[in-house]
Amino acid sequence: MTKRIAFMGAYGAYSDLACRSATPDYETLPCDSFEDVFKAVHDGRAELAMLPIENSTAGRVADIHYLLPNGGLSIIGEHYQPVKHHLLALPDAQLSDIKTVCSHVQALSQCRNWLRDHGMTPVHKSDTAGAAVEISKQTDKSVAAIASELAGQINGLKALAADIADMKGNTTRFLIFAANPQVPQVGSVPCVTTLLFRVRSVPAALYKALGGFATNGVNITKLESYLVDGHFTAAQFYLDVEGHP
């Protein structure tokens, strides 16, 4: 029986690449939205789901934080995926032919200086893999896409330039989800425990909530807050700590 892992985007998206890298024994299942990724697991179309939580250049992926409290899935792992942007074009195109480059706004932003230095005009698209699909279906050699090498291979495009981001080391952290928790045996592997919690809007509430970690020598690696239901008076916190739950 084929096992599947759901991701958001088209085949060749960086999320697809991350799924293939982290779970090579699983078939990847593309979905149209973050909510659809969770639904694929609930409906039994996929055993696992993978979603990006933060990027070393662009910061956190806010939409994921709103899904976590009521998503009904358990975090069972994480994966760090290097993001290497490639300039993809039609097979008979040359670098000198390219005048316009299509991609997601974040990818274009991360390659801004490279595009400017080569005199190329950026055009925003909804996602990187979708831009590669669009290029593969037209005949204009002057238009290219910024996407993953995988997207180029899937869509029959040629990489005219590789790893063109202005800042090297671009990496996205992904969380892996399943319908049921998978708690490893204590001491078997290094663990990160994720907590979602709220505190009352009173002085020292957050201090008191976190004090126990310091007292017991538990290292907090991430703490983020975000609004609940659009109200500025209520916040929910996302917390990562080193250690077994």
C-alpha positions as CSV (number, residue, x, y, z in Angstrom):
1,M,0.0,0.0,0.0
2,T,1.3,3.4,-1.0
3,K,1.9,5.8,1.8
4,R,1.4,9.5,1.1
5,I,2.5,12.8,2.6
6,A,0.5,16.0,1.8
7,F,2.0,19.4,1.1
8,M,0.7,22.7,-0.2
9,G,1.6,23.7,-3.7
10,A,2.2,22.0,-7.1
11,Y,4.7,19.2,-7.8
12,G,8.1,20.7,-7.7
13,A,7.4,23.2,-5.0
14,Y,10.0,23.5,-2.2
15,S,7.5,21.8,0.1
16,D,7.4,18.9,-2.4
17,L,11.2,18.8,-2.3
18,A,11.2,18.8,1.5
19,C,8.7,15.9,1.6
20,R,10.8,13.9,-0.8
21,S,13.9,14.6,1.2
22,A,12.5,13.9,4.7
23,T,10.2,11.0,3.8
24,P,11.6,9.3,0.6
25,D,9.4,6.2,1.1
26,Y,6.2,8.3,0.8
27,E,4.4,9.5,-2.3
28,T,3.8,13.3,-2.3
29,L,0.3,14.6,-2.5
30,P,-0.2,18.3,-3.6
31,C,-2.9,20.4,-2.0
32,D,-4.3,23.8,-2.7
33,S,-4.1,25.3,0.8
34,F,-2.7,24.7,4.2
35,E,-6.2,23.7,5.4
36,D,-6.5,21.1,2.6
37,V,-3.2,19.6,3.7
38,F,-4.6,18.9,7.2
39,K,-7.8,17.7,5.6
40,A,-6.0,15.2,3.5
41,V,-4.8,13.4,6.6
42,H,-8.2,13.6,8.3
43,D,-9.8,12.1,5.2
44,G,-7.3,9.3,5.0
45,R,-5.8,10.4,1.6
46,A,-2.5,10.9,3.3
47,E,-0.8,9.4,6.4
48,L,1.4,12.5,7.0
49,A,1.4,16.2,6.3
50,M,4.3,18.7,6.0
51,L,4.0,22.4,6.3
52,P,6.6,25.2,6.5
53,I,6.7,27.0,9.9
54,E,9.6,29.5,9.3
55,N,12.2,30.6,6.8
56,S,15.7,31.8,7.7
57,T,15.3,34.8,5.4
58,A,11.5,35.6,5.3
59,G,10.7,34.7,9.0
60,R,7.7,32.8,10.3
61,V,4.8,31.5,8.2
62,A,1.9,33.1,10.1
63,D,-0.9,31.1,8.6
64,I,0.4,27.9,10.2
65,H,0.1,29.3,13.7
66,Y,-3.6,29.8,13.2
67,L,-4.1,26.2,12.1
68,L,-2.3,24.5,14.9
69,P,-4.6,24.9,17.9
70,N,-7.7,23.3,16.2
71,G,-6.1,21.4,13.4
72,G,-6.5,18.1,15.1
73,L,-3.1,16.7,14.1
74,S,0.1,16.0,16.1
75,I,3.6,17.3,15.4
76,I,5.8,14.2,15.0
77,G,8.9,15.7,13.5
78,E,10.7,18.6,11.8
79,H,12.8,19.0,8.7
80,Y,15.2,21.7,7.6
81,Q,15.2,22.1,3.8
82,P,17.9,24.2,2.0
83,V,16.3,26.5,-0.5
84,K,18.3,26.9,-3.7
85,H,16.6,29.1,-6.3
86,H,17.2,28.2,-10.0
87,L,16.5,30.2,-13.1
88,L,14.4,27.9,-15.2
89,A,13.7,28.5,-18.9
90,L,12.6,26.7,-22.1
91,P,15.1,24.1,-23.3
92,D,16.3,26.3,-26.3
93,A,16.6,29.5,-24.3
94,Q,19.9,31.1,-23.4
95,L,20.7,33.4,-20.4
96,S,21.0,36.4,-22.8
97,D,17.4,35.7,-24.0
98,I,15.8,36.3,-20.6
99,K,14.0,39.6,-20.0
100,T,11.2,38.7,-17.6
101,V,11.3,36.4,-14.6
102,C,8.2,35.0,-12.8
103,S,8.0,33.6,-9.3
104,H,6.6,33.9,-5.8
105,V,7.2,37.3,-4.3
106,Q,9.5,35.9,-1.7
107,A,11.7,34.1,-4.2
108,L,11.9,37.3,-6.3
109,S,12.8,39.3,-3.3
110,Q,15.5,36.9,-2.3
111,C,17.0,37.1,-5.8
112,R,16.5,40.9,-6.2
113,N,20.1,41.9,-6.7
114,W,20.9,39.0,-9.1
115,L,17.9,39.9,-11.2
116,R,18.8,43.6,-11.2
117,D,22.4,42.9,-12.2
118,H,21.2,40.8,-15.1
119,G,18.6,43.4,-16.2
120,M,15.6,41.1,-15.7
121,T,12.1,42.3,-14.7
122,P,10.4,40.4,-11.9
123,V,6.7,39.4,-12.2
124,H,4.8,38.2,-9.2
125,K,3.1,34.8,-9.3
126,S,1.3,32.8,-6.6
127,D,4.0,30.2,-6.1
128,T,7.3,29.1,-7.5
129,A,6.3,25.7,-8.9
130,G,3.2,27.2,-10.6
131,A,5.5,29.7,-12.3
132,A,7.6,26.8,-13.7
133,V,4.4,25.1,-15.0
134,E,3.4,28.4,-16.7
135,I,6.7,28.8,-18.4
136,S,6.6,25.2,-19.7
137,K,3.3,25.8,-21.4
138,Q,4.3,28.8,-23.5
139,T,6.8,29.5,-26.2
140,D,8.4,32.8,-25.3
141,K,12.1,32.3,-24.7
142,S,12.5,35.7,-23.0
143,V,10.5,34.6,-20.0
144,A,11.8,32.4,-17.2
145,A,10.9,31.3,-13.7
146,I,12.6,31.1,-10.4
147,A,11.9,27.7,-8.7
148,S,13.5,24.6,-7.5
149,E,15.7,22.3,-9.6
150,L,13.0,19.7,-9.1
151,A,10.4,21.9,-10.6
152,G,12.6,22.3,-13.7
153,Q,13.0,18.5,-14.0
154,I,9.3,17.9,-13.6
155,N,8.3,20.5,-16.2
156,G,11.1,19.9,-18.8
157,L,12.8,23.2,-18.2
158,K,16.5,24.1,-18.4
159,A,18.4,25.6,-15.5
160,L,20.2,28.6,-16.9
161,A,21.6,29.5,-13.5
162,A,21.7,27.7,-10.1
163,D,21.5,29.0,-6.5
164,I,21.0,32.6,-7.5
165,A,19.7,33.9,-4.1
166,D,21.5,37.1,-2.9
167,M,22.1,35.5,0.5
168,K,23.3,32.0,0.7
169,G,22.2,29.5,3.3
170,N,18.4,30.1,2.8
171,T,16.6,27.4,4.7
172,T,13.0,26.6,5.6
173,R,12.0,24.7,8.7
174,F,9.1,22.3,8.1
175,L,6.9,20.5,10.7
176,I,5.7,17.0,10.0
177,F,2.2,16.1,11.2
178,A,0.2,12.8,11.7
179,A,-3.2,12.0,13.0
180,N,-1.8,10.4,16.1
181,P,1.1,11.4,18.3
182,Q,4.3,9.4,18.1
183,V,6.2,10.0,21.3
184,P,9.8,8.6,21.1
185,Q,11.3,6.6,24.0
186,V,13.1,8.9,26.4
187,G,16.8,9.2,25.5
188,S,16.4,7.5,22.1
189,V,16.7,10.6,20.0
190,P,17.1,14.4,20.6
191,C,13.7,15.9,21.1
192,V,12.0,19.2,20.6
193,T,8.6,19.7,22.4
194,T,6.1,22.3,21.0
195,L,3.6,23.9,23.3
196,L,0.6,26.2,22.5
197,F,-0.8,28.1,25.4
198,R,-2.6,31.3,26.5
199,V,-2.1,33.3,29.7
200,R,-4.4,35.8,31.4
201,S,-3.9,39.5,30.5
202,V,-2.4,40.4,33.9
203,P,1.0,41.6,35.0
204,A,3.7,38.8,35.2
205,A,1.4,36.1,33.7
206,L,3.9,35.2,31.0
207,Y,6.8,35.4,33.4
208,K,5.1,33.0,35.7
209,A,4.3,30.6,32.9
210,L,7.9,30.5,31.7
211,G,9.7,30.6,35.1
212,G,9.4,26.8,35.6
213,F,11.5,26.1,32.5
214,A,14.4,28.2,33.8
215,T,14.1,26.7,37.3
216,N,14.3,23.2,35.9
217,G,17.1,23.9,33.4
218,V,14.9,23.5,30.3
219,N,16.2,25.5,27.3
220,I,13.6,27.5,25.4
221,T,14.5,27.7,21.7
222,K,11.5,29.7,20.3
223,L,8.8,31.8,21.8
224,E,6.3,33.6,19.5
225,S,2.9,35.3,20.1
226,Y,0.1,35.9,17.8
227,L,-3.4,37.4,18.0
228,V,-6.4,35.3,18.8
229,D,-9.6,35.9,16.7
230,G,-8.2,39.3,15.6
231,H,-8.3,40.8,19.1
232,F,-5.4,42.9,20.3
233,T,-6.2,42.0,23.9
234,A,-5.8,38.2,23.5
235,A,-2.6,36.4,22.5
236,Q,-1.7,32.8,22.0
237,F,1.9,31.7,22.4
238,Y,3.9,29.2,20.5
239,L,6.8,27.7,22.4
240,D,9.6,25.2,21.5
241,V,11.8,23.7,24.2
242,E,14.6,21.2,24.1
243,G,13.6,18.0,25.7
244,H,11.2,15.0,25.8
245,P,7.5,15.8,26.5
